Amino acid sequence: MKLLLHICCARCAIYPTERLKSEYEIIGYYFNPNIQPATEYLLRGEALIGYARNKEIELIVGEYDPYTHIRSVVNRLDDRCDVCYKLRLTEAARKAKELGCSYFSTTLLSSPYQNHTRIKEIGEYISREIGDIEFYYEDFRGKWREVQKMADEMGIYKQKYCGCIFSEYERFQKKTKRLTSLR
């Protein structure tokens, strides 16, 4: 059985791909219009391509159009993560169905920083909406620290924020506010 695995980055792909490859034919899908700037998208994508080649994982790289993400979240900043999950999982389900996969899932489920409840709900909703494709949920967080250490040893690029411009802003929000108080 084929499973399309939406992959946000190489580091998050390590455990899910290892865990699932004995049960499924995995097709990786790098579709992340949320990642900004483009240099960050390229760093993550290049790291993933290297990892996929090394592990012999089939990988498809989707179109990168950050305007798609910005347009979808600009008026919904309070629930932008849900909107982003839906955007990426809908495209993953569409691609999975196109490729004749029985399942789709996401490496976002390996991150302790993502909302698993919402990812699962949105994935299941999309599964019903699109039809003939099932969302595969598994909590891949159990090996997070171990996998991160392994990724460091492998020299895999380590990002410092989820990818969207808004999370990057939040990462530096205290520093930017402190700067404006220096006037």
C-alpha positions as CSV (number, residue, x, y, z in Angstrom):
1,M,0.0,0.0,0.0
2,K,1.2,3.5,-0.8
3,L,1.2,6.3,1.7
4,L,2.0,9.9,0.7
5,L,3.9,11.6,3.5
6,H,3.8,15.4,3.5
7,I,7.2,16.4,4.7
8,C,8.0,19.8,6.3
9,C,11.7,19.2,6.7
10,A,14.4,16.5,6.7
11,R,14.7,16.4,10.5
12,C,11.0,15.8,11.0
13,A,11.0,13.1,8.3
14,I,13.6,10.8,10.0
15,Y,11.4,8.9,12.4
16,P,8.1,8.7,10.4
17,T,9.9,7.4,7.3
18,E,11.9,4.8,9.3
19,R,8.7,3.8,11.2
20,L,6.4,3.5,8.2
21,K,8.7,2.0,5.5
22,S,8.2,-1.6,6.7
23,E,4.4,-1.3,6.2
24,Y,4.0,1.2,3.4
25,E,5.5,2.3,0.1
26,I,6.3,5.8,1.1
27,I,6.2,8.8,-1.3
28,G,7.6,11.9,0.3
29,Y,6.0,15.2,-0.7
30,Y,7.7,18.5,0.1
31,F,4.9,21.1,-0.2
32,N,5.4,24.1,2.0
33,P,4.3,27.4,0.6
34,N,4.3,28.7,4.2
35,I,8.1,28.7,4.5
36,Q,9.7,32.2,4.2
37,P,12.0,33.6,3.1
38,A,12.7,31.6,0.0
39,T,16.3,31.1,1.2
40,E,14.9,29.2,4.2
41,Y,12.6,27.1,1.9
42,L,15.7,26.2,-0.2
43,L,17.8,25.3,2.8
44,R,15.1,22.9,4.1
45,G,14.4,21.5,0.7
46,E,18.0,20.8,-0.1
47,A,18.5,19.1,3.2
48,L,15.4,17.0,2.5
49,I,16.5,16.1,-1.0
50,G,19.9,14.9,0.4
51,Y,18.3,12.9,3.2
52,A,15.8,11.3,0.8
53,R,18.5,10.3,-1.7
54,N,20.6,8.9,1.2
55,K,17.6,6.8,2.5
56,E,16.3,6.0,-1.0
57,I,12.9,7.6,-0.3
58,E,10.9,8.7,-3.4
59,L,10.4,12.5,-3.1
60,I,8.2,14.9,-5.0
61,V,8.8,18.6,-4.6
62,G,5.6,20.6,-5.0
63,E,5.3,24.1,-6.3
64,Y,6.6,26.9,-4.1
65,D,4.2,29.8,-4.1
66,P,4.3,31.8,-0.8
67,Y,1.5,34.1,-2.0
68,T,-0.8,31.1,-1.7
69,H,0.0,30.9,2.0
70,I,-0.1,34.6,2.7
71,R,-3.5,35.0,0.9
72,S,-5.0,32.2,2.9
73,V,-3.9,33.4,6.3
74,V,-3.8,37.2,6.1
75,N,-7.3,37.7,7.4
76,R,-7.1,34.8,9.8
77,L,-4.0,35.4,11.8
78,D,-5.5,34.1,15.0
79,D,-6.0,30.6,13.5
80,R,-3.3,30.8,10.9
81,C,-1.8,27.4,11.9
82,D,-5.2,25.7,11.2
83,V,-5.4,27.4,7.9
84,C,-1.8,26.4,7.1
85,Y,-2.4,22.8,8.1
86,K,-5.5,22.7,5.9
87,L,-3.7,24.2,2.9
88,R,-0.8,21.7,3.1
89,L,-2.8,18.7,4.0
90,T,-5.4,19.4,1.3
91,E,-2.6,19.5,-1.3
92,A,-1.1,16.4,0.1
93,A,-4.4,14.5,-0.1
94,R,-5.0,15.7,-3.6
95,K,-1.5,14.6,-4.7
96,A,-1.9,11.2,-2.9
97,K,-5.2,10.5,-4.6
98,E,-3.6,11.5,-8.0
99,L,-0.8,9.0,-7.4
100,G,-3.1,6.2,-6.4
101,C,-2.1,6.2,-2.7
102,S,-4.4,4.7,-0.1
103,Y,-3.2,7.0,2.7
104,F,-1.7,10.4,3.3
105,S,0.0,11.8,6.5
106,T,2.4,14.4,7.6
107,T,5.7,14.7,9.4
108,L,4.2,17.6,11.3
109,L,3.1,14.8,13.6
110,S,6.7,14.3,14.7
111,S,7.0,17.8,16.2
112,P,6.2,18.6,19.8
113,Y,5.5,22.2,18.6
114,Q,2.6,21.4,16.4
115,N,-1.1,20.9,17.5
116,H,-1.7,17.2,17.0
117,T,-5.4,17.4,17.8
118,R,-6.0,20.0,15.1
119,I,-3.8,18.2,12.6
120,K,-5.7,15.0,13.1
121,E,-9.1,16.7,12.9
122,I,-8.2,18.6,9.8
123,G,-6.6,15.5,8.1
124,E,-9.7,13.5,8.8
125,Y,-12.0,16.3,7.6
126,I,-10.0,16.5,4.3
127,S,-10.1,12.8,3.9
128,R,-13.9,12.9,4.0
129,E,-14.1,15.9,1.8
130,I,-11.8,14.5,-1.0
131,G,-13.0,10.9,-0.6
132,D,-11.2,7.7,-1.4
133,I,-8.1,8.6,0.6
134,E,-7.6,8.0,4.3
135,F,-5.6,10.2,6.7
136,Y,-3.1,8.2,8.6
137,Y,-2.6,9.5,12.1
138,E,0.2,8.4,14.4
139,D,1.9,10.3,17.1
140,F,5.6,10.3,16.0
141,R,6.8,12.6,18.9
142,G,8.1,9.8,21.2
143,K,11.6,9.8,19.7
144,W,11.9,13.6,19.2
145,R,15.0,14.2,21.3
146,E,16.8,11.1,20.0
147,V,16.0,11.9,16.4
148,Q,17.2,15.5,16.8
149,K,20.5,14.2,18.2
150,M,20.8,11.8,15.2
151,A,20.0,14.7,12.8
152,D,22.7,16.8,14.4
153,E,25.2,13.9,14.0
154,M,24.1,13.6,10.4
155,G,24.7,17.3,9.8
156,I,21.1,17.9,8.7
157,Y,20.1,21.6,8.6
158,K,18.3,22.7,11.7
159,Q,15.7,25.5,11.3
160,K,14.8,27.7,14.2
161,Y,11.1,28.4,13.5
162,C,8.1,26.7,11.9
163,G,8.6,28.4,8.6
164,C,6.0,31.1,8.2
165,I,6.9,34.8,8.4
166,F,4.6,35.2,11.3
167,S,6.4,32.6,13.5
168,E,9.7,34.2,12.5
169,Y,8.3,37.6,13.7
170,E,7.1,36.0,17.0
171,R,10.5,34.5,17.5
172,F,12.1,38.0,17.6
173,Q,9.1,40.0,18.9
174,K,10.6,40.8,22.3
175,K,13.8,42.0,20.7
176,T,12.0,44.2,18.2
177,K,9.9,45.7,20.9
178,R,13.0,46.4,23.0
179,L,14.6,48.1,20.0
180,T,11.6,50.4,19.5
181,S,11.8,51.4,23.2
182,L,15.4,52.7,22.6
183,R,14.2,55.7,20.6
